[in-house]
């Protein structure tokens, strides 16, 4: 009799919890903050080094996320990335497409709240 009572409690718990579990899994999206994807995307765009390698690239992406969180428009960040790159590296700096990629990939891969 005691076994039957425990079985009934288990089944009641399973019946009430299963829909919540399924709903949680359905609504849970993949993790958006993905440093490996960000670095891979930048490397495919031809961006390899910011005087510090991948660590510097990742730090730049994280800083972009902070700026976006403050409300700075991505277009403004793209223009600033291009300007700073030209100032520091001259002709060896980022192209417009690469500056766009730095910001776009940061938003897609590193900024979970944007």
Secondary structure, 3 states (H helix, E strand, C coil): CHHHHHHHHHHHHHHHHHHHHHHHHHHCCCCCCCHHHHHHHHHHCCCCCCCCHHHHHHHHHHHHHHHHHCCCCHHHHHHHHHHHHHHHHHHHCCCHHHHHHHHHHHHHHHCCCC
